[in-house]
Amino acid sequence: MRESNQTARRFRGFRVAVGAVGIAAALACASTPPDSGPTYQDEVSRWQGEKEAELVTSWGMPQKTHVLADGGRIIEYRSEGEEEKCTTRFTLDSKGRIVSSWYSGVGCTVPKSS
């Protein structure tokens, strides 16, 4: 009977060790998210200081343009779909350089130029 108790204790210890290894492996996988590339914020922000023509070449024609009193403009891109609704605006100075950007929405993605 004594040998049986010793075997049972060893088996319990083995199960605890295997369980701990399994939990550690699961935590290691969960704590390292895959690299998904640049965020939409990164994609929008990278245009600061660039010329409007370069943005339009990449993103296509904006849906709206607003003229400002100082000679600058705001150009606006909009997208709507089943899982997305996004508005992105770029403010340009009077020389056509992008000085700021803003966006709002869900599921924003960089438009594909035509």
N, CA, C and O of each residue as an XYZ file, in Angstrom:
456
protein
N       0.822     -1.188      0.000
C       0.000      0.000      0.000
C       0.865      1.252      0.000
O       0.490      2.268     -0.585
N       2.000      1.185      0.641
C       2.878      2.329      0.718
C       3.389      2.728     -0.664
O       3.492      3.917     -0.967
N       3.705      1.757     -1.492
C       4.187      2.017     -2.852
C       3.099      2.682     -3.685
O       3.394      3.531     -4.527
N       1.849      2.307     -3.460
C       0.731      2.885     -4.192
C       0.569      4.370     -3.866
O       0.320      5.170     -4.768
N       0.706      4.752     -2.588
C       0.606      6.162     -2.190
C       1.738      6.983     -2.802
O       1.532      8.118     -3.231
N       2.926      6.402     -2.838
C       4.078      7.100     -3.411
C       3.876      7.314     -4.909
O       4.215      8.376     -5.432
N       3.337      6.332     -5.594
C       3.060      6.449     -7.032
C       1.995      7.524     -7.275
O       2.109      8.320     -8.207
N       0.968      7.538     -6.434
C      -0.104      8.528     -6.584
C       0.442      9.944     -6.400
O       0.061     10.857     -7.133
N       1.348     10.129     -5.406
C       1.941     11.453     -5.196
C       2.786     11.885     -6.384
O       2.743     13.045     -6.794
N       3.553     10.954     -6.936
C       4.374     11.267     -8.105
C       3.500     11.670     -9.281
O       3.806     12.627     -9.993
N       2.406     10.934     -9.483
C       1.507     11.227    -10.592
C       0.892     12.614    -10.422
O       0.798     13.369    -11.390
N       0.468     12.962     -9.194
C      -0.088     14.287     -8.932
C       0.946     15.375     -9.203
O       0.620     16.409     -9.786
N       2.174     15.152     -8.788
C       3.248     16.116     -9.027
C       3.502     16.303    -10.513
O       3.745     17.416    -10.982
N       3.443     15.192    -11.252
C       3.638     15.251    -12.705
C       2.517     16.068    -13.357
O       2.776     16.888    -14.238
N       1.265     15.841    -12.919
C       0.126     16.576    -13.485
C       0.245     18.074    -13.203
O      -0.057     18.892    -14.072
N       0.675     18.432    -12.015
C       0.843     19.851    -11.667
C       1.927     20.475    -12.551
O       1.758     21.590    -13.046
N       3.033     19.763    -12.749
C       4.130     20.283    -13.576
C       3.675     20.466    -15.019
O       3.977     21.487    -15.637
N       2.952     19.485    -15.562
C       2.463     19.589    -16.943
C       1.478     20.750    -17.062
O       1.516     21.494    -18.042
N       0.608     20.908    -16.085
C      -0.355     22.015    -16.101
C       0.340     23.368    -16.065
O      -0.057     24.297    -16.767
N       1.383     23.474    -15.240
C       2.128     24.741    -15.137
C       2.824     25.067    -16.445
O       2.840     26.226    -16.858
N       3.396     24.080    -17.102
C       4.049     24.296    -18.396
C       3.017     24.739    -19.433
O       3.289     25.638    -20.229
N       1.848     24.122    -19.430
C       0.791     24.493    -20.370
C       0.326     25.920    -20.172
O       0.124     26.650    -21.142
N       0.156     26.322    -18.922
C      -0.271     27.693    -18.628
C       0.809     28.689    -19.044
O       0.501     29.731    -19.623
N       2.064     28.378    -18.753
C       3.162     29.268    -19.139
C       3.229     29.433    -20.657
O       3.446     30.538    -21.155
N       3.045     28.343    -21.384
C       3.071     28.417    -22.853
C       1.915     29.260    -23.379
O       2.096     30.059    -24.298
N       0.733     29.088    -22.802
C      -0.425     29.871    -23.239
C      -0.219     31.358    -22.971
O      -0.552     32.194    -23.812
N       0.325     31.690    -21.812
C       0.587     33.096    -21.495
C       1.644     33.694    -22.416
O       1.535     34.855    -22.811
N       2.650     32.925    -22.756
C       3.696     33.425    -23.651
C       3.116     33.739    -25.020
O       3.465     34.753    -25.624
N       2.244     32.890    -25.510
C       1.624     33.132    -26.824
C       0.677     34.324    -26.778
O       0.619     35.110    -27.723
N      -0.059     34.459    -25.690
C      -1.040     35.538    -25.584
C      -0.384     36.891    -25.371
O      -0.972     37.916    -25.716
N       0.813     36.922    -24.814
C       1.417     38.205    -24.483
C       2.243     38.806    -25.617
O       2.750     39.918    -25.468
N       2.394     38.126    -26.720
C       3.173     38.657    -27.839
C       2.276     38.777    -29.065
O       2.194     37.850    -29.871
N       1.600     39.922    -29.210
C       0.712     40.081    -30.361
C       1.515     40.121    -31.657
O       2.655     40.587    -31.674
N       0.920     39.634    -32.734
C       1.634     39.668    -34.010
C       1.817     41.096    -34.503
O       1.000     41.968    -34.209
N       2.875     41.334    -35.244
C       3.129     42.653    -35.809
C       2.140     42.873    -36.943
O       2.182     42.185    -37.962
N       1.245     43.846    -36.754
C       0.212     44.088    -37.760
C       0.548     45.262    -38.661
O      -0.290     45.685    -39.458
N       1.755     45.794    -38.552
C       2.154     46.901    -39.412
C       1.716     48.233    -38.845
O       1.266     48.308    -37.702
N       1.843     49.296    -39.642
C       1.512     50.639    -39.150
C       0.013     50.793    -38.903
O      -0.808     50.203    -39.605
N      -0.325     51.587    -37.902
C      -1.726     51.874    -37.613
C      -2.247     52.917    -38.605
O      -1.474     53.530    -39.341
N      -3.547     53.105    -38.612
C      -4.125     54.132    -39.482
C      -3.597     55.515    -39.079
O      -3.314     56.354    -39.935
N      -3.469     55.739    -37.767
C      -2.909     57.012    -37.284
C      -1.515     57.230    -37.872
O      -1.187     58.339    -38.294
N      -0.693     56.173    -37.902
C       0.649     56.272    -38.495
C       0.562     56.630    -39.972
O       1.309     57.476    -40.464
N      -0.359     55.973    -40.674
C      -0.513     56.211    -42.119
C      -0.947     57.650    -42.404
O      -0.495     58.255    -43.376
N      -1.819     58.193    -41.562
C      -2.299     59.567    -41.758
C      -1.213     60.576    -41.365
O      -0.969     61.541    -42.090
N      -0.577     60.355    -40.237
C       0.430     61.296    -39.722
C       1.656     61.417    -40.618
O       2.297     62.467    -40.658
N       1.980     60.361    -41.327
C       3.196     60.393    -42.149
C       3.133     61.413    -43.276
O       4.161     61.733    -43.873
N       1.936     61.933    -43.581
C       1.784     62.902    -44.668
C       2.124     64.330    -44.246
O       2.243     65.207    -45.102
N       2.281     64.579    -42.958
C       2.589     65.942    -42.511
C       3.886     66.422    -43.157
O       4.910     65.740    -43.113
N       3.818     67.614    -43.758
C       4.980     68.197    -44.426
C       5.077     67.849    -45.905
O       5.877     68.439    -46.633
N       4.263     66.891    -46.353
C       4.283     66.480    -47.767
C       3.369     67.383    -48.588
O       2.564     68.138    -48.043
N       3.509     67.291    -49.909
C       2.686     68.088    -50.820
C       1.361     67.392    -51.102
O       1.267     66.165    -51.105
N       0.344     68.207    -51.337
C      -0.988     67.690    -51.643
C      -0.948     66.740    -52.839
O      -1.596     65.694    -52.828
N      -0.194     67.105    -53.859
C      -0.149     66.292    -55.080
C       0.309     64.857    -54.785
O      -0.177     63.904    -55.394
N       1.246     64.718    -53.848
C       1.725     63.381    -53.490
C       0.634     62.578    -52.795
O       0.482     61.382    -53.047
N      -0.123     63.229    -51.923
C      -1.228     62.559    -51.238
C      -2.290     62.127    -52.249
O      -2.763     60.991    -52.212
N      -2.659     63.030    -53.143
C      -3.694     62.720    -54.134
C      -3.233     61.595    -55.061
O      -4.042     60.755    -55.458
N      -1.972     61.569    -55.402
C      -1.447     60.477    -56.233
C      -1.605     59.136    -55.513
O      -1.918     58.121    -56.136
N      -1.387     59.142    -54.209
C      -1.470     57.907    -53.435
C      -2.902     57.539    -53.034
O      -3.295     56.380    -53.160
N      -3.677     58.500    -52.557
C      -5.008     58.238    -52.013
C      -6.139     58.474    -53.013
O      -7.268     58.048    -52.767
N      -5.864     59.137    -54.127
C      -6.922     59.489    -55.071
C      -7.491     60.862    -54.748
O      -7.049     61.530    -53.813
N      -8.469     61.269    -55.531
C      -9.088     62.590    -55.337
C      -9.920     62.608    -54.065
O     -10.638     61.651    -53.775
N      -9.826     63.712    -53.293
C     -10.650     63.814    -52.078
C     -12.123     64.014    -52.439
O     -12.457     64.481    -53.528
N     -12.989     63.649    -51.498
C     -14.433     63.817    -51.730
C     -14.879     65.269    -51.547
O     -15.838     65.708    -52.181
N     -14.183     66.017    -50.677
C     -14.552     67.413    -50.436
C     -13.294     68.255    -50.274
O     -12.246     67.764    -49.854
N     -13.422     69.546    -50.620
C     -12.351     70.519    -50.401
C     -12.976     71.770    -49.789
O     -13.988     72.267    -50.282
N     -12.377     72.270    -48.726
C     -12.849     73.482    -48.062
C     -11.734     74.523    -48.178
O     -10.593     74.249    -47.805
N     -12.053     75.714    -48.691
C     -11.072     76.791    -48.813
C     -11.084     77.617    -47.531
O     -12.145     77.998    -47.038
N      -9.895     77.890    -46.997
C      -9.755     78.665    -45.763
C      -9.438     80.124    -46.076
O      -8.952     80.431    -47.164
N      -9.704     81.012    -45.146
C      -9.494     82.455    -45.329
C      -8.027     82.804    -45.558
O      -7.728     83.788    -46.235
N      -7.112     82.018    -45.007
C      -5.679     82.321    -45.157
C      -5.082     81.766    -46.449
O      -3.870     81.846    -46.650
N      -5.910     81.208    -47.323
C      -5.426     80.666    -48.592
C      -5.133     79.177    -48.535
O      -4.865     78.555    -49.563
N      -5.183     78.601    -47.340
C      -5.002     77.155    -47.207
C      -6.295     76.420    -47.527
O      -7.302     77.037    -47.878
N      -6.260     75.132    -47.408
C      -7.449     74.328    -47.684
C      -7.508     73.141    -46.738
O      -6.507     72.759    -46.133
N      -8.687     72.570    -46.620
C      -8.874     71.291    -45.941
C      -9.418     70.333    -46.989
O     -10.436     70.611    -47.623
N      -8.744     69.212    -47.171
C      -9.261     68.200    -48.089
C      -9.755     67.017    -47.253
O      -9.172     66.654    -46.232
N     -10.841     66.443    -47.728
C     -11.534     65.433    -46.922
C     -11.751     64.152    -47.722
O     -12.202     64.173    -48.867
N     -11.418     63.046    -47.081
C     -11.672     61.718    -47.631
C     -12.717     61.044    -46.757
O     -12.635     61.102    -45.530
N     -13.691     60.408    -47.380
C     -14.742     59.686    -46.653
C     -14.867     58.281    -47.221
O     -14.713     58.056    -48.421
N     -15.146     57.359    -46.339
C     -15.438     55.997    -46.787
C     -16.540     55.431    -45.912
O     -16.562     55.646    -44.700
N     -17.439     54.715    -46.531
C     -18.525     54.064    -45.810
C     -18.751     52.696    -46.418
O     -18.781     52.536    -47.638
N     -18.907     51.732    -45.562
C     -19.185     50.372    -45.987
C     -19.950     49.662    -44.892
O     -20.446     50.289    -43.956
N     -20.042     48.338    -45.017
C     -20.774     47.566    -44.017
C     -20.095     47.623    -42.654
O     -20.768     47.693    -41.626
N     -18.762     47.595    -42.644
C     -18.034     47.568    -41.378
C     -17.157     48.801    -41.160
O     -16.332     48.820    -40.246
N     -17.326     49.807    -41.974
C     -16.488     50.996    -41.821
C     -17.284     52.256    -42.093
O     -18.217     52.271    -42.896
N     -16.894     53.298    -41.411
C     -17.408     54.641    -41.664
C     -16.320     55.565    -41.160
O     -16.070     55.644    -39.958
N     -15.676     56.264    -42.076
C     -14.486     57.023    -41.702
C     -14.426     58.350    -42.455
O     -14.744     58.429    -43.641
N     -14.008     59.390    -41.732
C     -13.740     60.699    -42.325
C     -12.315     61.083    -41.947
O     -11.945     61.064    -40.773
N     -11.519     61.434    -42.959
C     -10.135     61.859    -42.732
C      -9.942     63.213    -43.392
O     -10.303     63.401    -44.553
N      -9.372     64.156    -42.651
C      -9.134     65.498    -43.178
C      -7.666     65.861    -43.052
O      -7.006     65.556    -42.059
N      -7.181     66.517    -44.082
C      -5.819     67.048    -44.100
C      -5.920     68.554    -44.277
O      -6.623     69.028    -45.169
N      -5.220     69.312    -43.432
C      -5.175     70.764    -43.566
C      -3.896     71.127    -44.304
O      -2.806     70.682    -43.943
N      -4.048     71.952    -45.355
C      -2.907     72.370    -46.165
C      -2.679     73.870    -45.992
O      -3.626     74.638    -45.819
N      -1.420     74.272    -46.040
C      -1.128     75.701    -46.004
C      -1.350     76.287    -47.402
O      -1.745     75.571    -48.322
N      -1.100     77.568    -47.556
C      -1.357     78.240    -48.836
C      -0.433     77.748    -49.953
O      -0.706     78.000    -51.127
N       0.658     77.050    -49.609
C       1.579     76.519    -50.616
C       1.276     75.059    -50.970
O       1.983     74.449    -51.773
N       0.213     74.503    -50.362
C      -0.174     73.133    -50.686
C       0.537     72.050    -49.887
O       0.511     70.878    -50.262
N       1.174     72.442    -48.782
C       1.837     71.459    -47.900
C       0.880     71.058    -46.779
O       0.146     71.895    -46.253
N       0.891     69.800    -46.425
C       0.036     69.294    -45.360
C       0.631     69.709    -44.014
O       1.785     69.407    -43.707
N      -0.191     70.413    -43.213
C       0.289     70.898    -41.923
C      -0.341     70.160    -40.742
O       0.201     70.182    -39.637
N      -1.471     69.515    -40.967
C      -2.079     68.722    -39.904
C      -3.074     67.733    -40.501
O      -3.447     67.827    -41.670
N      -3.490     66.788    -39.671
C      -4.469     65.797    -40.123
C      -5.365     65.416    -38.958
O      -5.026     65.624    -37.793
N      -6.505     64.858    -39.296
C      -7.501     64.460    -38.311
C      -8.345     63.369    -38.926
O      -8.619     63.399    -40.126
N      -8.760     62.413    -38.130
C      -9.712     61.428    -38.640
C     -10.650     60.986    -37.530
O     -10.352     61.125    -36.344
N     -11.788     60.449    -37.945
C     -12.792     59.957    -37.019
C     -13.528     58.813    -37.691
O     -13.812     58.872    -38.887
N     -13.833     57.789    -36.940
C     -14.627     56.719    -37.495
C     -14.214     55.340    -37.012
O     -13.406     55.185    -36.097
N     -14.797     54.352    -37.658
C     -14.571     52.954    -37.321
C     -14.104     52.227    -38.575
O     -14.657     52.432    -39.655
N     -13.103     51.392    -38.438
C     -12.623     50.604    -39.579
C     -11.909     51.420    -40.633
O     -11.961     51.084    -41.816
N     -11.247     52.481    -40.228
C     -10.555     53.346    -41.194
C      -9.407     52.605    -41.858
O      -8.609     51.947    -41.190
N      -9.331     52.717    -43.186
C      -8.229     52.150    -43.949
C      -7.798     53.162    -45.007
O      -8.577     54.022    -45.419
N      -6.559     53.046    -45.433
C      -6.046     53.938    -46.476
C      -6.767     53.619    -47.777
O      -6.815     52.461    -48.191
N      -7.339     54.656    -48.439
C      -8.036     54.396    -49.701
C      -7.080     53.931    -50.793
O      -5.905     54.298    -50.810
N      -7.593     53.135    -51.682
C      -6.820     52.688    -52.850
C      -7.087     53.696    -53.963
O      -8.240     53.945    -54.315
N      -6.022     54.274    -54.515
C      -6.220     55.234    -55.617
C      -6.630     54.475    -56.862
O      -6.265     53.314    -57.050
N      -7.396     55.147    -57.713
C      -7.884     54.474    -58.923
C      -6.941     54.610    -60.071
O      -7.212     54.098    -61.157
